[in-house]
Amino acid sequence: MKHSTTETGCVDPPIPPKEHNLTMDYENGTEVALAEVVSYSCKEGHSFIEEPGLTHFEVVCLENGTFENPKYWKGCTPPSGNLI
């Protein structure tokens, strides 16, 4: 997916795969300033599979007006331990 750019920031950060059970702290259509971040965290009651103590991870709005793309999306598992 192509992400929108502006001269002063980024809009439309990468959307995580639905099956990874992630949420992001971004309001659709808002601009994120250059060098600022969008945070991704597990949905309530879920925890990161590979790093259970992790609370969130971030992607940065780069100087070229695009978001960095995660090379690997961290997945979250529900309390039962089964990845949905």
C-alpha positions as a Markdown table, in Angstrom:
| # | Residue | x | y | z |
|---|---|---|---|---|
| 1 | Met | 0.0 | 0.0 | 0.0 |
| 2 | Lys | 1.3 | 3.5 | -0.8 |
| 3 | His | 1.3 | 5.8 | 2.1 |
| 4 | Ser | 0.4 | 9.5 | 1.8 |
| 5 | Thr | 3.0 | 12.2 | 2.3 |
| 6 | Thr | 3.0 | 15.9 | 3.0 |
| 7 | Glu | 5.8 | 18.5 | 3.2 |
| 8 | Thr | 5.7 | 18.6 | 7.0 |
| 9 | Gly | 4.8 | 15.1 | 8.0 |
| 10 | Cys | 3.2 | 11.7 | 7.2 |
| 11 | Val | -0.4 | 10.4 | 7.0 |
| 12 | Asp | -1.7 | 6.9 | 6.6 |
| 13 | Pro | 0.8 | 4.8 | 8.6 |
| 14 | Pro | 1.2 | 1.1 | 7.7 |
| 15 | Ile | -1.8 | -1.0 | 8.7 |
| 16 | Pro | -0.9 | -4.2 | 10.5 |
| 17 | Pro | -2.2 | -7.5 | 9.4 |
| 18 | Lys | -5.6 | -8.2 | 11.1 |
| 19 | Glu | -4.5 | -11.6 | 12.4 |
| 20 | His | -1.7 | -10.0 | 14.5 |
| 21 | Asn | -4.2 | -8.4 | 16.9 |
| 22 | Leu | -2.6 | -5.0 | 17.0 |
| 23 | Thr | -4.0 | -1.5 | 17.5 |
| 24 | Met | -2.4 | 1.8 | 16.6 |
| 25 | Asp | -2.5 | 5.2 | 18.2 |
| 26 | Tyr | -3.5 | 7.0 | 15.0 |
| 27 | Glu | -6.6 | 9.0 | 14.1 |
| 28 | Asn | -7.4 | 8.5 | 10.4 |
| 29 | Gly | -6.4 | 11.4 | 8.2 |
| 30 | Thr | -4.3 | 13.2 | 10.8 |
| 31 | Glu | -0.8 | 14.3 | 10.0 |
| 32 | Val | 2.2 | 12.9 | 12.1 |
| 33 | Ala | 5.1 | 15.4 | 12.2 |
| 34 | Leu | 8.5 | 14.4 | 10.7 |
| 35 | Ala | 10.5 | 12.3 | 13.2 |
| 36 | Glu | 7.4 | 11.6 | 15.3 |
| 37 | Val | 6.1 | 8.1 | 15.8 |
| 38 | Val | 2.9 | 6.0 | 15.6 |
| 39 | Ser | 2.7 | 3.3 | 18.3 |
| 40 | Tyr | 1.3 | -0.2 | 17.8 |
| 41 | Ser | 0.2 | -2.3 | 20.8 |
| 42 | Cys | -1.6 | -5.5 | 21.4 |
| 43 | Lys | -5.4 | -5.4 | 21.7 |
| 44 | Glu | -6.6 | -5.5 | 25.3 |
| 45 | Gly | -5.9 | -8.8 | 27.0 |
| 46 | His | -3.4 | -9.9 | 24.3 |
| 47 | Ser | 0.4 | -10.0 | 24.7 |
| 48 | Phe | 3.3 | -10.0 | 22.2 |
| 49 | Ile | 4.2 | -13.6 | 21.2 |
| 50 | Glu | 8.0 | -13.2 | 21.0 |
| 51 | Glu | 8.4 | -10.6 | 23.7 |
| 52 | Pro | 5.7 | -11.0 | 26.4 |
| 53 | Gly | 7.0 | -8.0 | 28.4 |
| 54 | Leu | 6.8 | -5.6 | 25.4 |
| 55 | Thr | 4.0 | -3.0 | 25.7 |
| 56 | His | 4.3 | -1.5 | 22.2 |
| 57 | Phe | 6.5 | -0.8 | 19.2 |
| 58 | Glu | 6.7 | 2.3 | 17.0 |
| 59 | Val | 7.2 | 3.3 | 13.3 |
| 60 | Val | 8.7 | 6.7 | 12.5 |
| 61 | Cys | 7.7 | 9.4 | 10.1 |
| 62 | Leu | 10.8 | 9.7 | 8.0 |
| 63 | Glu | 12.3 | 13.0 | 6.6 |
| 64 | Asn | 11.1 | 12.1 | 3.1 |
| 65 | Gly | 7.5 | 12.2 | 4.4 |
| 66 | Thr | 6.8 | 8.5 | 4.5 |
| 67 | Phe | 6.5 | 6.1 | 7.4 |
| 68 | Glu | 9.2 | 3.5 | 7.9 |
| 69 | Asn | 7.7 | 0.0 | 7.1 |
| 70 | Pro | 8.2 | -2.7 | 9.7 |
| 71 | Lys | 10.3 | -5.5 | 8.2 |
| 72 | Tyr | 8.4 | -7.9 | 10.5 |
| 73 | Trp | 5.0 | -7.3 | 12.2 |
| 74 | Lys | 5.1 | -8.5 | 15.8 |
| 75 | Gly | 2.1 | -10.7 | 16.6 |
| 76 | Cys | -0.1 | -10.8 | 19.7 |
| 77 | Thr | -1.6 | -13.8 | 21.3 |
| 78 | Pro | -4.9 | -13.7 | 23.3 |
| 79 | Pro | -4.9 | -14.8 | 27.0 |
| 80 | Ser | -5.6 | -18.4 | 26.0 |
| 81 | Gly | -2.3 | -18.5 | 24.2 |
| 82 | Asn | -3.8 | -19.2 | 20.8 |
| 83 | Leu | -3.0 | -16.9 | 17.9 |
| 84 | Ile | -6.2 | -15.8 | 16.3 |
